[in-house]
């Protein structure tokens, strides 16, 4: 009777491949989750900077009640331009709201609220396919 003996290194190689096959899905899950989380944080920081740029523009450039719609559109343009320079962000998904709160003659607060639906890299079971990011910045315009 002929028996084939496998040496110890062949058996160990098979065990390593099995261990790798078992741990690979977990490693990929952690890698994709980390990348998705990093992308969300990046988009939130970019949205914060864009809203801050719009509020800064609004606080430095006065408006007249006759041209408030043109002034608000210029603010929206500044926010969209700031966000469009960031890779991986779709400016068409951006929602911008400008609120002016007059305090006294020539002094007012300007609030720029920016929202962005940031899509996930991977569709995770039980989780939404996009994160709704929101940032609000208020600055005061003085004479």
C-alpha positions as CSV (number, residue, x, y, z in Angstrom):
1,X,0.0,0.0,0.0
2,X,1.4,3.3,-1.1
3,X,0.7,6.3,1.1
4,X,1.6,9.8,0.2
5,X,2.9,11.7,3.0
6,X,2.5,15.4,3.1
7,X,5.2,17.3,4.9
8,X,4.4,19.8,7.5
9,X,5.1,22.9,5.3
10,X,2.5,21.9,2.8
11,X,-0.1,21.5,5.5
12,X,0.9,24.9,7.0
13,X,0.6,26.6,3.6
14,X,-3.0,25.3,3.2
15,X,-3.8,26.6,6.7
16,X,-2.4,30.0,5.9
17,X,-4.5,30.3,2.7
18,X,-7.6,29.3,4.7
19,X,-6.9,31.8,7.4
20,X,-6.4,34.5,4.8
21,X,-9.7,33.6,3.0
22,X,-11.5,33.9,6.4
23,X,-10.0,37.2,7.4
24,X,-10.0,39.0,4.0
25,X,-13.7,40.0,4.1
26,X,-13.2,41.6,7.5
27,X,-10.1,43.5,6.4
28,X,-11.9,44.8,3.3
29,X,-14.9,45.8,5.3
30,X,-12.7,47.9,7.7
31,X,-10.8,49.4,4.8
32,X,-14.0,50.5,2.9
33,X,-15.6,51.7,6.1
34,X,-12.5,53.8,6.9
35,X,-12.4,55.3,3.4
36,X,-16.1,56.1,3.5
37,X,-15.8,57.8,6.9
38,X,-12.8,59.8,5.7
39,X,-14.6,60.9,2.6
40,X,-17.6,62.1,4.8
41,X,-15.3,64.1,7.1
42,X,-13.5,65.6,4.0
43,X,-16.9,66.7,2.5
44,X,-18.0,68.2,5.9
45,X,-14.8,70.2,6.2
46,X,-15.1,71.4,2.6
47,X,-18.8,72.4,3.2
48,X,-17.8,74.3,6.4
49,X,-15.1,76.2,4.5
50,X,-17.6,77.0,1.6
51,X,-20.3,78.3,4.0
52,X,-17.6,80.4,5.8
53,X,-16.5,81.9,2.5
54,X,-20.0,82.8,1.6
55,X,-20.7,84.4,5.0
56,X,-17.4,86.3,4.8
57,X,-18.3,87.6,1.4
58,X,-21.7,88.7,2.7
59,X,-20.2,90.5,5.7
60,X,-17.7,92.4,3.5
61,X,-20.1,93.4,0.7
62,X,-23.1,95.5,1.7
63,X,-26.4,95.0,0.0
64,X,-29.3,97.3,-0.9
65,X,-32.9,96.2,-0.5
66,X,-33.4,96.8,-4.2
67,X,-30.7,94.3,-5.1
68,X,-30.9,91.7,-2.4
69,X,-31.6,88.8,-4.9
70,X,-28.4,89.7,-6.9
71,X,-26.4,89.9,-3.7
72,X,-27.7,86.5,-2.5
73,X,-26.9,84.9,-5.9
74,X,-23.4,86.3,-5.6
75,X,-23.1,84.7,-2.2
76,X,-24.4,81.4,-3.6
77,X,-21.8,81.7,-6.4
78,X,-19.0,82.1,-3.9
79,X,-20.1,79.1,-1.9
80,X,-20.5,76.9,-5.0
81,X,-17.1,78.1,-6.4
82,X,-15.4,77.3,-3.1
83,X,-16.9,73.8,-3.0
84,X,-16.3,73.1,-6.7
85,X,-12.6,73.3,-6.2
86,X,-12.8,70.3,-3.9
87,X,-12.5,67.0,-5.6
88,X,-15.1,64.3,-5.3
89,X,-18.0,66.8,-4.5
90,X,-20.8,67.4,-6.8
91,X,-21.9,71.1,-6.6
92,X,-25.3,70.3,-8.1
93,X,-26.2,68.5,-4.9
94,X,-25.5,71.7,-2.9
95,X,-28.4,73.6,-1.3
96,X,-27.6,77.1,-0.1
97,X,-29.8,79.4,2.0
98,X,-29.0,83.0,2.9
99,X,-30.8,84.7,5.8
100,X,-30.3,88.4,6.6
101,X,-31.2,89.6,10.1
102,X,-31.2,93.4,10.4
103,X,-30.1,94.6,13.9
104,X,-29.9,98.4,13.5
105,X,-29.2,100.9,10.7
106,X,-26.4,99.4,8.6
107,X,-25.7,96.5,11.0
108,X,-27.0,93.1,10.2
109,X,-26.2,89.4,10.7
110,X,-25.9,87.2,7.7
111,X,-26.4,83.5,8.0
112,X,-25.3,81.1,5.2
113,X,-26.7,77.6,5.5
114,X,-25.3,75.0,3.2
115,X,-26.5,71.4,2.9
116,X,-25.0,68.6,0.8
117,X,-26.2,65.1,0.2
118,X,-22.9,63.2,0.3
119,X,-23.2,59.7,-1.3
120,X,-21.6,56.7,0.4
121,X,-18.8,54.9,-1.4
122,X,-20.3,51.5,-0.6
123,X,-24.0,50.6,0.0
124,X,-24.0,49.3,3.6
125,X,-26.9,47.1,4.6
126,X,-29.2,48.9,7.0
127,X,-27.6,52.3,6.5
128,X,-28.7,55.2,4.2
129,X,-26.9,55.5,0.9
130,X,-26.0,59.2,1.5
131,X,-25.2,61.4,4.5
132,X,-27.0,64.8,4.7
133,X,-24.3,67.2,5.7
134,X,-25.3,70.6,7.0
135,X,-23.3,73.7,8.0
136,X,-24.5,77.1,9.2
137,X,-22.2,80.2,9.6
138,X,-23.3,83.6,10.9
139,X,-21.3,86.8,10.5
140,X,-22.1,90.4,11.4
141,X,-21.9,93.2,8.8
142,X,-21.0,96.5,10.4
143,X,-20.3,99.8,8.7
